[in-house]
Amino acid sequence: MIYRKEIDGLRALAVIPVVLFHAGFEWVSGGYVGVDVFFVISGYLITSILLGELQSGSFSIRNFYERRARRILPALFLVLLFCLPFAWLWLLPEELEAFARSLIAVIAFVSNILFWQETDYFTASTDLIPLLHTWSLAVEEQFYIFFPLFLAIFWKAGRRILLAVIAVVALVSLGLTEWGWRYYPEANFYLIFTRAWELMIGAFVAFYLFYKEQPHGQFNEIVSFIGLAMIVSSLFFLDKSLPFPSVYALIPTVGTALVILFATTNTLVNKLLSLKPFVAIGLISYSAYLWHQPLFVFARAYYMDEPNRLIMSALSIGALFLAYLSWRFVEKPFRNKQRFSQKQIFVSAFVVSLLFIAVGVFLIISEGAMYRFA
């Protein structure tokens, strides 16, 4: 798959508003839609990779899971390890017990289900949940588990049938979203069933570009700019008062699809998103996403109030700094197959996961280590 710098620029455009939104900067009222942009990008990239492997006959579910483990788990484990001492020091027993449940759920790739049961994403109480942001990671992990198997099963049926099935999945998911926000808003926000259509938008883009060349011409300049404008406008004009996800989510997701499809190398949008600062932030966007929420939550726990804007700004920059360190010294080394074999990746992931689960179980049994306040 050909590397596209503008995709990393899109990642930067997605992660920065999410960080600012969680930091409490109200002028980015729709910053949460950065997650929806990520979903489209993931759907596009994963489907593109899978299509290439299925076409060449080199598809292996074991190798696919290995790549995902290398990409996701090392940085995630580092952030979880960072969270443990601060949760122990600064969270009250009830909060620490809730943290323990979320710790186990993160390891099991079901934190979105846990938070569906326990949390309304847009309430003030979420400001004290260190791992709340992992709900979107759980959605993507569930996508990684099932979508490759889905593609492999329907691959031999032919492209038309496969696309028809994906279209049905997307339409049903979008229909569930419109039904869900009216009757089950928490489930609608967190669960993959009402988010799948966003991932499928990316999948459709991948199918188009796999079989056809990226469009060319002056039309690209206009459409790619419209796509970028849709993303940026949603960051400032959407807010907590609007049902989400809903048809409103079509604004940033379709905008993302238009950018991926039409932002060719000669367009202004491509040149803008390919600027070094955007690409640099895009490269560390996964780690930045992992780091920002725990930093904000533990700052609020330490101050027992909302820190001032200067502190939250410093923490936002700190999240990017920590993201660079974890990308440079954790993410990159673990992606190197010469340094860590497939067996080492799977075994270490299993062992470390068990250790985190054991810690979570201990904290739950001890009722959030109540004896700390004896």
Helices and strands as residue ranges (DSSP letters): H 5-22, G 31-33, H 34-56, H 61-90, H 93-107, H 111-118, G 124-128, H 134-155, H 159-183, H 185-190, G 192-194, H 196-211, H 218-237, G 247-249, H 250-262, H 268-273, H 276-283, H 285-303, H 309-326, I 327-331, H 332-335, H 342-365, G 370-373
